[in-house]
């Protein structure tokens, strides 16, 4: 396998992300460089990158130390959404990886591998090659909620309950009666425009409950994570944002990205002054309308949170595997 620097990975980013097209056993957006590289720099930049490329794909990990023991872990380890393996041939890449880590002999690090779908190609290939002489433990499970956009906005609504549809109609009326206007962002034309949009989202966040709690984008590393992500998304027209505005001031936003026909929701927030309007729900519906007009197939709502179940049709699960 060829060892890569972070700079070489950045140069290879398009090739890495293209390999994720059509994969049904990984979270394709969270395994892409749009997510993993910003996560490394924003949350754990002091780790030593452990990046490898072979004819079968890429192994994108970093080396860290926990309680005196060396571990290899994914570039994005905060949530465990990302698979560190991006492949054209899962079995061959698993063999290449096992051979590479095996060459360390007694100094071989423990492995924390995430973003693997139970029973998926990469999961099964890794179990086969890493179980020889090692102990495999199943770690935490991460659930995402997903909704089909088949049939457009009407199809999406038909799959929701009558009460849910009525609540969404009420949300929309409240927003309209309050005089708020919705701004759609589907294309960003420059790095400075991307920076300005990031600043607008931060300003809304500061006036939200998240701002009062010092969470969300108001937390420095989270702000940096999404700033770097937006800078990578905009040249490829992948970012999607809806803002609600009143009197030329932003009242709320929903931010996400489209990748291989799947929209991944990233962040949403609203000014606390508008908490009674259910502004978040109204903006999500506006985002859904925009995505359906574009022909996007799936709305990935992200991490499992109870309220998201009402919006979703299915779940997508990946797990961690610990190898010692």
VEXDREN-2710 file (C-alpha; in Angstrom, 1 decimal):
% VEXDREN-2710
k/r/px/py/pz
1/UNK/0.0/0.0/0.0
2/UNK/1.1/3.6/-0.7
3/UNK/1.3/5.9/2.3
4/UNK/-0.4/9.3/1.7
5/UNK/0.1/12.6/3.4
6/UNK/-2.9/14.8/4.2
7/UNK/-2.0/17.0/1.3
8/UNK/-1.9/14.0/-1.1
9/UNK/-5.3/12.9/0.3
10/UNK/-6.7/16.4/-0.5
11/UNK/-5.3/16.1/-4.0
12/UNK/-7.0/12.6/-4.3
13/UNK/-10.3/13.8/-2.8
14/UNK/-12.3/13.6/-6.0
15/UNK/-11.2/10.1/-6.6
16/UNK/-11.9/9.1/-3.0
17/UNK/-15.4/10.5/-3.1
18/UNK/-16.2/9.1/-6.5
19/UNK/-15.6/5.6/-5.2
20/UNK/-18.5/6.0/-2.8
21/UNK/-21.1/6.3/-5.6
22/UNK/-23.6/3.4/-5.4
23/UNK/-22.3/2.0/-2.1
24/UNK/-25.2/0.8/0.0
25/UNK/-23.1/-0.5/3.0
26/UNK/-21.6/2.8/4.1
27/UNK/-22.8/6.3/4.8
28/UNK/-21.5/7.8/1.6
29/UNK/-21.6/11.5/2.6
30/UNK/-20.1/11.0/6.1
31/UNK/-17.4/8.7/4.6
32/UNK/-16.5/11.3/2.0
33/UNK/-13.7/13.8/2.3
34/UNK/-16.3/16.6/2.7
35/UNK/-17.0/15.2/6.2
36/UNK/-13.9/13.3/7.3
37/UNK/-11.1/15.8/6.6
38/UNK/-12.9/18.8/8.3
39/UNK/-13.6/16.5/11.2
40/UNK/-10.0/15.6/11.6
41/UNK/-8.8/19.2/11.5
42/UNK/-11.6/20.6/13.7
43/UNK/-11.8/18.0/16.4
44/UNK/-8.5/16.1/16.6
45/UNK/-5.7/17.7/14.5
46/UNK/-2.9/16.5/16.8
47/UNK/-3.3/12.9/15.8
48/UNK/-0.9/11.4/13.3
49/UNK/-2.7/10.6/10.0
50/UNK/-2.5/7.0/8.9
51/UNK/-3.6/7.2/5.3
52/UNK/-3.1/4.4/2.7
53/UNK/-4.0/3.8/-0.9
54/UNK/-4.0/0.6/-2.9
55/UNK/-5.5/-0.6/-6.2
56/UNK/-8.5/-1.6/-4.2
57/UNK/-9.2/1.7/-2.5
58/UNK/-8.3/3.9/0.5
59/UNK/-7.8/3.4/4.3
60/UNK/-8.3/6.7/6.0
61/UNK/-7.4/6.6/9.7
62/UNK/-5.4/8.4/12.3
63/UNK/-3.1/7.1/15.1
64/UNK/-3.8/8.2/18.7
65/UNK/-3.0/7.0/22.2
66/UNK/-5.6/6.0/24.9
67/UNK/-4.4/5.1/28.3
68/UNK/-0.9/4.3/27.0
69/UNK/-2.1/2.2/24.1
70/UNK/-1.8/3.1/20.4
71/UNK/-5.1/3.0/18.4
72/UNK/-5.9/3.4/14.8
73/UNK/-9.2/5.2/14.5
74/UNK/-11.2/6.9/11.6
75/UNK/-10.5/10.5/10.7
76/UNK/-14.0/11.2/12.0
77/UNK/-14.4/9.6/15.4
78/UNK/-16.8/12.0/17.2
79/UNK/-20.0/10.3/16.0
80/UNK/-18.7/7.2/14.3
81/UNK/-20.7/7.8/11.1
82/UNK/-17.7/7.6/8.7
83/UNK/-16.3/4.4/7.3
84/UNK/-12.5/4.7/7.1
85/UNK/-12.6/2.3/4.1
86/UNK/-13.4/3.6/0.6
87/UNK/-13.2/0.8/-1.9
88/UNK/-13.6/-0.5/-5.3
89/UNK/-13.0/-4.1/-4.1
90/UNK/-13.9/-4.7/-0.4
91/UNK/-12.3/-8.1/0.0
92/UNK/-9.0/-6.9/-1.6
93/UNK/-8.9/-3.7/0.4
94/UNK/-9.5/-5.7/3.7
95/UNK/-6.6/-8.0/2.8
96/UNK/-4.4/-5.0/2.0
97/UNK/-5.3/-3.4/5.3
98/UNK/-4.8/-6.5/7.4
99/UNK/-1.4/-7.1/5.8
100/UNK/-0.3/-3.5/6.4
101/UNK/-1.3/-3.4/10.1
102/UNK/0.1/-6.9/10.6
103/UNK/3.5/-5.8/9.5
104/UNK/3.8/-3.8/12.7
105/UNK/4.2/-7.1/14.6
106/UNK/4.1/-6.8/18.4
107/UNK/3.8/-3.0/18.0
108/UNK/0.5/-3.4/16.1
109/UNK/-2.0/-0.8/17.3
110/UNK/-5.5/-1.7/18.5
111/UNK/-8.2/-0.8/15.9
112/UNK/-11.3/1.2/16.3
113/UNK/-13.3/0.9/13.1
114/UNK/-16.6/2.7/12.6
115/UNK/-19.2/3.3/9.9
116/UNK/-19.6/-0.4/9.0
117/UNK/-23.0/-1.8/8.1
118/UNK/-23.6/-5.2/9.8
119/UNK/-23.5/-7.9/7.1
120/UNK/-22.2/-5.4/4.5
121/UNK/-19.4/-6.2/2.1
122/UNK/-16.7/-4.3/4.0
123/UNK/-17.9/-5.5/7.4
124/UNK/-17.8/-9.2/6.3
125/UNK/-14.4/-8.8/4.5
126/UNK/-12.8/-7.2/7.6
127/UNK/-14.3/-9.9/10.0
128/UNK/-12.8/-12.6/7.8
129/UNK/-9.2/-11.2/7.7
130/UNK/-9.0/-9.6/11.1
131/UNK/-10.4/-12.4/13.2
132/UNK/-7.3/-14.5/12.6
133/UNK/-5.3/-14.1/15.7
134/UNK/-7.2/-11.1/17.0
135/UNK/-10.2/-10.5/19.2
136/UNK/-13.1/-8.6/17.5
137/UNK/-15.6/-6.7/19.7
138/UNK/-18.8/-5.1/18.4
139/UNK/-18.9/-1.5/19.6
140/UNK/-21.5/1.3/19.5
141/UNK/-24.3/1.3/17.0
142/UNK/-25.2/4.5/15.2
143/UNK/-28.7/4.9/13.7
144/UNK/-29.7/7.5/11.0
145/UNK/-33.3/8.3/10.0
146/UNK/-34.0/8.5/6.3
147/UNK/-37.0/9.4/4.2
148/UNK/-37.8/8.5/0.6
149/UNK/-38.6/11.4/-1.7
150/UNK/-40.2/9.1/-4.2
151/UNK/-43.3/10.7/-5.7
152/UNK/-42.1/14.2/-4.8
153/UNK/-43.5/16.3/-2.0
154/UNK/-46.9/14.8/-2.5
155/UNK/-45.5/11.3/-2.2
156/UNK/-43.6/12.2/1.0
157/UNK/-46.7/13.7/2.5
158/UNK/-48.9/10.7/1.7
159/UNK/-46.5/8.5/3.7
160/UNK/-46.9/10.7/6.8
161/UNK/-49.8/10.5/9.3
162/UNK/-52.9/12.7/9.0
163/UNK/-52.0/14.5/12.2
164/UNK/-48.4/15.1/11.0
165/UNK/-49.6/16.6/7.7
166/UNK/-52.1/18.9/9.6
167/UNK/-49.3/20.1/11.9
168/UNK/-47.1/21.0/8.9
169/UNK/-49.9/22.9/7.2
170/UNK/-50.4/24.8/10.5
171/UNK/-46.6/25.6/10.7
172/UNK/-46.7/27.0/7.2
173/UNK/-49.7/29.2/7.9
174/UNK/-48.1/30.6/11.1
175/UNK/-44.9/31.4/9.2
176/UNK/-46.7/33.1/6.4
177/UNK/-49.0/35.1/8.8
178/UNK/-45.9/36.3/10.6
179/UNK/-44.6/37.8/7.4
180/UNK/-41.5/35.6/7.1
181/UNK/-40.0/35.0/3.7
182/UNK/-38.0/32.0/2.7
183/UNK/-34.7/32.3/0.8
184/UNK/-33.3/29.2/-1.0
185/UNK/-29.6/28.7/-1.5
186/UNK/-28.6/26.1/-4.1
187/UNK/-25.5/27.7/-5.5
188/UNK/-22.6/29.5/-3.8
189/UNK/-20.4/31.5/-6.2
190/UNK/-17.2/32.2/-4.2
191/UNK/-15.3/31.4/-1.0
192/UNK/-16.2/34.8/0.4
193/UNK/-19.9/34.1/-0.2
194/UNK/-19.5/30.7/1.6
195/UNK/-17.8/32.5/4.5
196/UNK/-20.7/35.0/4.6
197/UNK/-23.3/32.2/4.7
198/UNK/-21.4/30.6/7.6
199/UNK/-21.4/33.9/9.4
200/UNK/-25.2/34.2/8.9
201/UNK/-25.8/30.7/10.3
202/UNK/-23.6/31.6/13.3
203/UNK/-25.6/34.7/13.9
204/UNK/-28.9/32.8/14.0
205/UNK/-27.3/30.2/16.2
206/UNK/-26.3/32.8/18.7
207/UNK/-29.9/33.9/19.1
208/UNK/-31.2/30.3/19.5
209/UNK/-31.4/28.0/22.5
210/UNK/-28.2/26.4/21.3
211/UNK/-26.5/29.8/21.6
212/UNK/-27.8/30.2/25.1
213/UNK/-26.4/26.8/26.0
214/UNK/-23.1/27.3/24.1
215/UNK/-23.7/24.3/21.9
216/UNK/-24.2/23.7/18.2
217/UNK/-22.3/26.1/15.9
218/UNK/-21.5/28.3/18.9
219/UNK/-19.0/25.7/20.1
220/UNK/-15.7/26.6/18.5
221/UNK/-14.8/23.2/17.1
222/UNK/-18.3/22.6/15.7
223/UNK/-18.2/26.0/14.0
224/UNK/-14.8/25.2/12.5
225/UNK/-16.0/21.8/11.3
226/UNK/-18.9/23.2/9.3
227/UNK/-16.9/26.2/8.1
228/UNK/-14.3/23.9/6.6
229/UNK/-17.1/21.6/5.2
230/UNK/-18.8/24.5/3.5
231/UNK/-15.6/25.6/1.9
232/UNK/-15.3/22.1/0.4
233/UNK/-18.9/21.9/-0.7
234/UNK/-19.4/25.1/-2.5
235/UNK/-17.1/24.6/-5.5
236/UNK/-19.1/21.5/-6.4
237/UNK/-22.6/23.0/-5.8
238/UNK/-23.4/20.5/-3.1
239/UNK/-24.5/22.8/-0.3
240/UNK/-28.3/23.4/0.2
241/UNK/-29.6/26.1/2.7
242/UNK/-33.0/27.6/3.4
243/UNK/-33.2/30.8/5.4
244/UNK/-36.3/32.3/6.9
245/UNK/-36.1/36.1/6.9
246/UNK/-38.1/38.9/8.5
247/UNK/-37.4/42.6/7.7
248/UNK/-34.0/41.7/6.2
249/UNK/-32.9/39.7/9.2
250/UNK/-32.4/36.0/9.4
251/UNK/-34.8/34.2/11.7
252/UNK/-33.8/30.6/11.1
253/UNK/-32.0/28.2/8.7
254/UNK/-31.7/24.6/7.6
255/UNK/-28.3/23.5/6.2
256/UNK/-27.4/20.3/4.4
257/UNK/-25.6/18.8/1.4
258/UNK/-26.6/16.7/-1.6
259/UNK/-24.3/13.8/-2.5
260/UNK/-25.1/11.1/-5.1
261/UNK/-28.8/11.7/-4.9
262/UNK/-29.0/11.8/-1.1
263/UNK/-29.6/14.9/0.9
264/UNK/-27.8/14.9/4.3
265/UNK/-29.2/17.3/6.9
266/UNK/-26.4/18.9/8.8
267/UNK/-27.6/21.8/11.0
268/UNK/-30.8/23.8/11.7
269/UNK/-31.6/26.5/14.1
270/UNK/-33.9/29.5/14.7
271/UNK/-34.1/32.7/16.7
272/UNK/-35.8/32.0/20.1
273/UNK/-38.2/34.9/19.4
274/UNK/-39.9/32.7/16.8
275/UNK/-40.1/29.5/18.9
276/UNK/-43.9/29.4/18.8
277/UNK/-44.0/29.3/15.0
278/UNK/-42.5/25.9/14.6
279/UNK/-40.0/27.5/12.3
280/UNK/-37.7/24.5/12.1
281/UNK/-40.5/22.3/10.7
282/UNK/-41.6/24.9/8.2
283/UNK/-38.0/25.3/6.9
284/UNK/-37.6/21.6/6.7
285/UNK/-40.7/21.3/4.5
286/UNK/-39.4/24.1/2.3
287/UNK/-36.1/22.2/2.0
288/UNK/-38.0/19.1/1.0
289/UNK/-39.9/21.0/-1.7
290/UNK/-36.7/22.3/-3.1
291/UNK/-35.0/18.8/-3.0
292/UNK/-38.0/17.2/-4.7
293/UNK/-38.0/19.8/-7.5
294/UNK/-34.3/18.9/-8.0
295/UNK/-35.0/15.2/-8.1
296/UNK/-33.2/14.2/-5.0
297/UNK/-34.1/10.6/-4.0
298/UNK/-33.5/10.4/-0.2
299/UNK/-33.6/12.8/2.7
300/UNK/-31.1/11.6/5.4
301/UNK/-32.1/13.3/8.7
302/UNK/-28.9/12.2/10.4
303/UNK/-28.5/11.0/13.9
304/UNK/-31.3/9.1/15.7
305/UNK/-33.4/11.6/17.7
306/UNK/-37.0/10.7/18.6
307/UNK/-38.8/13.6/16.7
308/UNK/-37.1/12.6/13.4
309/UNK/-39.0/9.2/13.4
310/UNK/-42.1/11.1/12.3
311/UNK/-40.3/12.4/9.2
312/UNK/-38.6/9.1/8.3
313/UNK/-39.5/5.9/6.4
314/UNK/-36.5/3.8/7.4
315/UNK/-33.3/3.6/9.5
316/UNK/-29.7/3.1/8.4
317/UNK/-27.5/1.4/11.0
318/UNK/-23.7/1.2/11.2
319/UNK/-21.6/-0.1/14.0
320/UNK/-18.1/0.1/15.4
321/UNK/-15.7/-2.8/15.4
322/UNK/-12.9/-2.9/18.0
323/UNK/-9.9/-5.2/17.2
324/UNK/-7.4/-6.0/19.9
END
